[in-house]
Amino acid sequence: MKNKRRLPHRLFSHTGFTLIEIVVTMALMVLLIGITYPLLEHWTEGSLRKAGRQVTAVMEGLYERAVMTRQIYRLTFDVGGQRYRPEMLQMVDGAMAFVPLTDDHLLPAGVRILDVVTAQQVKITDGQAAVYFYPIGRLDAVIIHLEQRTGAQSGGAELSLLPHPLTGRVTVSAGDVEFGS
């Protein structure tokens, strides 16, 4: 018999990954990123966009509530500040008055209500402004401008909220949008 020489075992060992293993790993990574990305986007979204979504949700909710309950509601804004409050018209001590539905809502840090513009082109830049929601399925035509302050100065990113007077749906637009634009 011939004496066969045995090669060391390590010459035949597999130390790398096969193409199939790499493809399966990449597919799993893409799947995990696809699942977690919306969650990460929600956590990292800007506070201005978050504020816009919050005010939009309250406005659309008040519109629907006014139609369903056949009551008048309003959303009062602290223009120049960071507060807004939903209210309902009720009989209080023999007189009609607006009663807060909840405590004041606060905008995220660094975001403020820049101004509220009415359909008559009146720009309210300080004090209180209100949007009324009527039981007939209408609301006041207004534009609410929100501002994300950058640093100690005013100015920065702006967001415009435009509620549709007949449907109650709110369009959110980046920048300073005015009536007729």
Buried (B, 14 or more C-beta within 10 A) or exposed (E): EEEEEEEEEEEEEEEEEEEEEEEEEEEEEEEEEEEEEEEEEEEEEBBBBBBBBBBBEBBBBBBEBBBEEEBBBBBBBBBBBBBBBBBBBEEEEEEEEBEEBEEEBBBBEBBBBBBBBBEEEEBBEEEEBBBBBBBEBBBBBBBBBBBBBEEEEEEBBBBBBBBEBEEBEBEBBEEBBEEEE
